[in-house]
Amino acid sequence: MSDAPESTAPESTRQPSAARIITAACVGNALEWYDIAVYSYFAVYVAQVFFPAEDPTTGLLLALGTFAVSFLIRPIGAVVLGSYADRAGRKPALALSIALMVLGTLIIVVMPPYEVVGLLAPIGILVARLIQGFSAGGEFGSSTALMVEHLPGRRGFAASWQFTSQSASTLLAATLGTVLTSTLTQEQLLSWGFRIPFAVGLLVGPVGWYIRRHVPEAPEFTRTDAAEAGHPGLVLLREQKVRVLLTIGVLAATTCLNYLITYMPTFAIKNLGLPASVGFAGVVVGGIALLIATPLAGHYSDRFTQIRIMVPAAVLILVLIYPLFTLLVAVPGLTVMLGMLAVLGVLKAAYFGPMGALIAGLFPAETRATGMAVGYNIGVAVFGGFTPLIAAWLITTTGSPLAPSFWVMATAALSLGALATIRRLGLHRPPAPSGPTLSG
């Protein structure tokens, strides 16, 4: 793959439609989150097939630990693929990213169980998750940069589709989970049924790769002199550390809440004694709420600013998460699960719908893909990938099924602090599309 920006004269003069840009940017992001959701939803079955142990809880913790460890490589992918996007262009970085995602998913689909290949099974799943984590590391920054640079007048609405696509993919994963766990026996699920959702994800890869190869390069990127700007990673380290830290803080609440939602099917089975289908149905309802509310939040953030919508949402997450968990534990059942995840879905949409545009505005074009990718993936690694493991550990340590809400409350408080700092420093105003690299 060439290191030169892949733009031609005819392509650079065309005015691509908003739908084309959003589709190209979001298809890989949707596949990434689909794979993440599927792994989390089917963690119980992945544990029994690839991580057998005498104690079922130990096997589950091993599977969730592999899920969490894969997030540690995301910052490395963020630096490598984000820098590639800032120097070579958004297009080649996005094409490479989706190809790596497909490879990781394929390994999970074809990997034999532990009883057939022994230790090669858990090692193979770990390698697959590491490949996916590396790929995902560069996905968010490059794809969001592509959208906000093509659609600067509607950057809030455009960037919200990053998260709308996450909602759609999570909804698809939860729907498949509901159907499979409701129609297949436990033996069928363990034998081959849990592999079906991963195989479905493979179908998206070639289509997404083709779309990304044929989308025009971001115009704001082509106006910058990437070679003279210096290595984006070094620029971030020297001049933009505060912006990266604020990105991590902003992500804390929504990322934690997202992975808590994906953990709910496992929580329903292990801690509430409910059928797996109840947890999946709840996630479906939450996904529908996110799918509808997220682009609306992004749209209105272009009118009222991102900060003014995100702060009230974070406050409500902080205040309501404990009462919602208390109600679910006291009255476990389908109705309460559906109501709880619908409320969390709306609050999450209000917070993270405007978030992509806010984070993109923290960085100039010369370092935007790298800065967003590094901050985003460190935040996701800390507050996302470890959330299911932390939730399980808190429940085991405290003996209380309400314990996961404490973690959500802590992250919401951290995000409110980050948003307050961004407003105080005036960093919520997007930088100029070109020119010298901003410090801060």
VENDA-V550797 format. One record per backbone hydrogen bond with DSSP energy under -1.0 kcal/mol. CO is the residue of the C=O (numbers start at 1). NH is the residue of the N-H. E is the energy in kcal/mol with one decimal. If there is no record, write none. Layout:
# VENDA-V550797
((CO | NH | E) (CO | NH | E))
This chain:
# VENDA-V550797
((5 | 7 | -1.4) (8 | 12 | -2.5) (9 | 13 | -1.2) (17 | 21 | -2.0) (18 | 22 | -2.7) (19 | 23 | -2.4) (20 | 24 | -2.3) (21 | 25 | -2.3) (22 | 26 | -2.3) (23 | 27 | -1.8) (26 | 30 | -2.8) (27 | 31 | -1.9) (28 | 32 | -2.7) (29 | 33 | -2.3) (30 | 34 | -2.2) (31 | 35 | -2.4) (32 | 36 | -2.0) (33 | 37 | -2.6) (34 | 38 | -2.7) (35 | 39 | -2.3) (36 | 40 | -2.2) (37 | 41 | -3.1) (38 | 42 | -2.3) (40 | 43 | -1.2) (42 | 46 | -2.7) (43 | 47 | -2.5) (44 | 48 | -1.4) (45 | 49 | -1.9) (46 | 50 | -2.7) (47 | 51 | -1.5) (49 | 114 | -2.6) (55 | 59 | -1.8) (56 | 60 | -2.2) (57 | 61 | -2.5) (58 | 62 | -2.2) (59 | 63 | -2.1) (60 | 64 | -2.7) (61 | 65 | -2.3) (62 | 66 | -2.1) (63 | 67 | -1.8) (64 | 68 | -2.3) (65 | 69 | -3.0) (66 | 70 | -1.7) (68 | 71 | -1.4) (69 | 72 | -1.7) (73 | 77 | -2.2) (74 | 78 | -2.5) (75 | 79 | -2.1) (76 | 80 | -2.6) (77 | 81 | -2.6) (78 | 82 | -1.6) (79 | 83 | -1.9) (80 | 84 | -1.7) (81 | 85 | -2.2) (82 | 86 | -2.1) (83 | 87 | -1.6) (84 | 88 | -3.2) (89 | 93 | -1.0) (90 | 94 | -2.1) (91 | 95 | -2.3) (92 | 96 | -2.1) (93 | 97 | -2.1) (94 | 98 | -1.9) (95 | 99 | -1.5) (96 | 100 | -1.9) (97 | 101 | -1.9) (98 | 102 | -1.9) (99 | 103 | -1.7) (100 | 104 | -2.1) (101 | 105 | -2.2) (102 | 106 | -2.5) (103 | 107 | -1.7) (104 | 108 | -1.4) (105 | 109 | -2.1) (106 | 110 | -2.0) (107 | 111 | -1.4) (113 | 116 | -1.4) (113 | 117 | -2.0) (114 | 118 | -2.5) (117 | 120 | -1.4) (118 | 121 | -1.9) (119 | 123 | -2.0) (120 | 124 | -2.6) (121 | 125 | -2.2) (122 | 126 | -2.2) (123 | 127 | -2.5) (124 | 128 | -2.4) (125 | 129 | -2.5) (126 | 130 | -2.2) (127 | 131 | -2.4) (128 | 132 | -2.4) (129 | 133 | -2.5) (130 | 134 | -2.6) (131 | 135 | -2.4) (132 | 136 | -2.8) (133 | 137 | -1.4) (135 | 138 | -1.1) (138 | 142 | -1.3) (139 | 143 | -2.4) (140 | 144 | -2.4) (141 | 145 | -2.1) (142 | 146 | -2.0) (143 | 147 | -1.6) (144 | 148 | -2.6) (145 | 149 | -2.0) (146 | 150 | -1.4) (147 | 151 | -2.3) (151 | 154 | -1.4) (154 | 158 | -3.1) (155 | 159 | -2.6) (156 | 160 | -1.5) (158 | 161 | -1.3) (159 | 162 | -1.6) (160 | 164 | -2.1) (161 | 165 | -2.4) (162 | 166 | -1.2) (163 | 167 | -2.2) (164 | 168 | -2.5) (165 | 169 | -2.5) (166 | 170 | -2.7) (167 | 171 | -2.7) (168 | 172 | -2.3) (169 | 173 | -2.5) (170 | 174 | -2.7) (171 | 175 | -2.5) (172 | 176 | -2.5) (173 | 177 | -2.4) (174 | 178 | -2.6) (175 | 179 | -2.4) (176 | 180 | -2.9) (177 | 181 | -2.5) (178 | 182 | -1.2) (179 | 183 | -1.5) (180 | 184 | -2.5) (185 | 189 | -2.5) (186 | 190 | -2.1) (187 | 191 | -2.0) (188 | 192 | -2.6) (188 | 193 | -3.1) (189 | 194 | -2.2) (192 | 195 | -1.2) (193 | 196 | -1.2) (195 | 199 | -2.2) (196 | 200 | -2.2) (197 | 201 | -1.6) (198 | 202 | -1.0) (200 | 203 | -1.1) (201 | 204 | -1.1) (204 | 208 | -2.6) (205 | 209 | -2.6) (206 | 210 | -2.1) (207 | 211 | -2.3) (208 | 212 | -2.3) (209 | 213 | -1.8) (218 | 222 | -1.7) (221 | 224 | -1.6) (225 | 229 | -1.4) (231 | 235 | -2.1) (232 | 236 | -2.4) (233 | 237 | -2.1) (234 | 238 | -2.4) (235 | 239 | -2.9) (236 | 240 | -1.5) (239 | 440 | -3.1) (240 | 244 | -1.7) (241 | 245 | -2.4) (242 | 246 | -2.3) (243 | 247 | -2.0) (244 | 248 | -2.1) (245 | 249 | -2.2) (246 | 250 | -2.7) (247 | 251 | -1.9) (251 | 255 | -2.7) (252 | 256 | -2.2) (253 | 257 | -2.4) (254 | 258 | -2.3) (255 | 259 | -2.2) (256 | 260 | -1.8) (257 | 261 | -2.1) (258 | 262 | -1.9) (261 | 264 | -1.2) (263 | 267 | -2.4) (264 | 268 | -3.0) (265 | 269 | -1.8) (266 | 270 | -2.8) (267 | 271 | -2.3) (268 | 274 | -2.7) (275 | 278 | -1.3) (275 | 279 | -1.0) (276 | 280 | -2.1) (277 | 281 | -2.3) (278 | 282 | -2.1) (279 | 283 | -1.9) (280 | 284 | -2.1) (281 | 285 | -2.0) (282 | 286 | -2.4) (283 | 287 | -2.7) (284 | 288 | -2.2) (285 | 289 | -2.2) (286 | 290 | -2.3) (287 | 291 | -2.6) (288 | 292 | -2.0) (289 | 293 | -2.6) (290 | 294 | -2.3) (293 | 297 | -2.4) (294 | 298 | -2.3) (295 | 299 | -2.5) (296 | 300 | -2.5) (297 | 301 | -1.6) (300 | 304 | -2.6) (301 | 305 | -1.6) (306 | 310 | -2.3) (307 | 311 | -2.2) (309 | 313 | -1.2) (310 | 314 | -2.3) (311 | 315 | -2.1) (312 | 316 | -2.2) (313 | 317 | -2.1) (314 | 318 | -2.2) (315 | 319 | -2.1) (316 | 320 | -2.6) (317 | 321 | -1.6) (320 | 324 | -2.2) (321 | 325 | -2.1) (322 | 326 | -2.6) (323 | 327 | -2.3) (324 | 328 | -2.2) (325 | 329 | -2.5) (326 | 330 | -2.1) (327 | 331 | -2.5) (333 | 337 | -2.2) (334 | 338 | -2.7) (335 | 339 | -2.4) (336 | 340 | -2.8) (337 | 341 | -2.2) (338 | 342 | -1.8) (339 | 343 | -2.1) (340 | 344 | -2.4) (341 | 345 | -2.0) (342 | 346 | -2.0) (343 | 347 | -2.3) (344 | 348 | -2.6) (345 | 349 | -2.3) (346 | 350 | -2.3) (347 | 351 | -1.5) (348 | 352 | -3.2) (349 | 353 | -2.2) (354 | 358 | -1.7) (355 | 359 | -2.7) (356 | 360 | -2.4) (357 | 361 | -1.9) (359 | 362 | -1.4) (360 | 363 | -1.2) (364 | 367 | -1.3) (367 | 371 | -3.3) (368 | 372 | -2.7) (369 | 373 | -2.1) (370 | 374 | -3.1) (371 | 375 | -2.2) (372 | 376 | -2.7) (373 | 377 | -2.4) (374 | 378 | -2.2) (375 | 379 | -2.1) (376 | 380 | -2.7) (377 | 381 | -2.3) (378 | 382 | -2.3) (379 | 383 | -2.8) (380 | 384 | -1.8) (380 | 385 | -2.8) (384 | 387 | -1.6) (386 | 390 | -3.3) (387 | 391 | -3.1) (388 | 392 | -2.3) (389 | 393 | -2.6) (390 | 394 | -3.1) (391 | 395 | -2.0) (392 | 396 | -2.1) (393 | 397 | -2.9) (394 | 398 | -2.8) (395 | 399 | -2.0) (400 | 403 | -1.4) (402 | 405 | -1.6) (403 | 406 | -1.5) (404 | 408 | -1.5) (405 | 409 | -2.3) (406 | 410 | -2.0) (407 | 411 | -1.9) (408 | 412 | -2.3) (409 | 413 | -2.0) (410 | 414 | -1.8) (411 | 415 | -2.3) (412 | 416 | -2.1) (413 | 417 | -1.7) (414 | 418 | -2.0) (415 | 419 | -2.6) (416 | 420 | -2.1) (417 | 421 | -1.9) (418 | 422 | -2.4) (419 | 423 | -2.3) (420 | 424 | -2.3) (421 | 425 | -2.4) (422 | 427 | -1.9))
